[in-house]
Amino acid sequence: MEKPKKADFSSDPRMNFNEQTGKWSYVGEDDVSYEYDENVGAWFPMFDEKLMAAQSSVYAIEGVEETVEPTPKEKKKRKATYDQDSTAKKPRQEKPNTSIYISGLPADVTVDEIKTKFSKCGVFMEDLETGEPKIKIYTDANGVPKGDALVSFFKEESVPLSIELLDEAELRPGKANTKMSIQKAVFKEKENNDAEKKKTLSGKQRAKKKMQQMHRKLDWIEDESGKKTEKFAKIVILKHMYTMEELDQDPTLLLELKEDVREECERLGEVTNVILYDKSPDGVISVRFKEKESADACVSLMNDRYFAGRKISAEIFDGKTKYEKSGGKHTEEEDEAEKERLERYAKWLEEGGDADAKTP
């Protein structure tokens, strides 16, 4: 069917004029309403429910329900959770027990005696007031020791160690009446009034401060110990490098040996010091390297090696053994022997001594 032309709008019975919009419209054979747009000069379908349904039917997919409207999601409110009994106190955390109880002690036992015996088990806790180890010897009303004591350590691990090492041991070796019995200390909690609570609070603050000091002290000890160990690991001790008779016979041997050892060891790394301990009977020379690896290499190279017909011993310095050399504290006899040696050396120089010659 041909769409009506503008000149025929008023005479065409199919036409309707909308006074509100001021536009002409009509219903076509496809049951779709059309509206005339004067600006464009053309008819356009009006979007109504019938038109939308017709368009949807064209793109409909079998088995898919398109008329279902999505239901908006409800925002779930966060539920607050509460403990069943919010007023209930939290369980009290137990403090580590670092104390031991000792019984079977003799009546004349002293704090120093206990300190010496148990020092091998760890670091003692220090008293807040005095700074002394926390060792308490129990006494009766007259101040006489009852034969038992309490010892507090800094670390909890010292408790089982003390029991393992010293339980049933004699405080004074060889005296059966000083056999000790050691067990983990058991404490009973006291009920404090307000005044005692204030004292307890003040004591806790002091205890906390003391614990921090103890931790720093322990860290310092471990750090110093580590530094010393690292230092000693760079020192090699060479033994049987010479005899005392050889030093007496040849005054130049001392310097020659040091130079020869330094030259040989510098092949392994930088050498910072060489010391000849002429007062030690084992013919000892120490060599300090800059690096630990050089010291280890020196031990591998020099140990069991033969020098001047003697088998050399080479080892890392243990940090404990003391070796003696000239220049340290001497007895009168040693001073006299050193004086005689220097006099012989001076005489040898005056006589124009040869490096290969031996002094008389």
Secondary structure, DSSP 8 states (H G I E B T S, - for coil): -----GGGTTT-TT-EEETTTTEEEEE-TTS-EEEEETTTTEEEE---HHHHHHHHHHS--TT---S----------------TTTTS----------EEEEE---TT--HHHHHHHHGGG--B-B-TTT-SB-EEEEE-TTS-EEEEEEEEBSSTTHHHHHHHHHTT-BSSTT-GGGB-EEEE---------HHHHHHHHHHHHHHHHHHHHHHHHHHHHHHHHHHHHHHHTTEEEEESS--HHHHHH-TTHHHHHHHHHHHHHTTTS-EEEEEEETTSTT-EEEEEESSHHHHHHHHHHHTT-EETTEE-EEEE--S------TTS---HHHHHHHHHHHHHHHHHHHTT--TT----
